[in-house]
Amino acid sequence: MKLPFRFVPLLASAVVVAGLYWGLNQAESRAIYASWDKVLHASVFFVIWWLTRWTLKGSWVWITLIAIVGGGVEEIHQFFQEGHVPSLEDWYADIVGVTLATLIYLLGRLLWVLRESVALREGEIVPERREVSAWGRHALDYRWTFKLWRWEFYVVLLGGRERRELAPLEQAVARWSVWALIFGFLLVSTATVLVVLLLIQAALGWQIPAVLEWIGQVR
């Protein structure tokens, strides 16, 4: 009988969630993240959604519902915890984190489906595709087709050494596109690192000024 979950991801996810739950429920941690409590709620449930998706083999719909209901149960549980106050706003922040994770997953899934659609239609003759196919293969070469009502769209994403002549306007667009991709990557990477550091800081009850002072004493 096939299990509805993956054992190793389940074990790893349980350790991560238990560590976050224990660390963030300490009085010292709550004092640190009190001013950005809603951001923390959204970040934690963003991570929880991906951990659940990694662990369970079910539909993303069930995973999303489990994460949302889990956030509500956690708020109800706070009725019975001393020093905790349940809040609908916290649950709304949880839902925001879950929704963001779901949208990112669905976008990635959509791109994969569009890519598969090209493979299924590889033998078909599409007039608009002849000129595009003459570009040659690139290091990064994704081509998708999809229909929207009566219209059919063909989307191409190419990356690597240019293999055709570009007009001056196309060259300018290409340069700005590269810089925009680099900037976007740096922005997302920096935001992700900051969120992870804030989660670790709050879970361990650290205060950044205190840590810097401790480092100075060690030196």
Protein Blocks (a to p, Z undefined) as FASTA:
>chain_A
ZZfbdfklmmmmmmmmmmmmmmmmpmklmmmmmmmmmmmmmmmmmmmmmmmmmmpmcdfk
lmmmmmmmmmmmmmmmmmmpghiacdfklmmmmmmmmmmmmmmmmmmmmmmmmmmmmmmm
mmpccfklmmmmmnopafbdcdddddehjaccdddddedjdfbdcdfklmmmmmmmmmmm
mmmmmmmmmmmmmmmmmmmmmmnopafklmmmmmmmmZZ
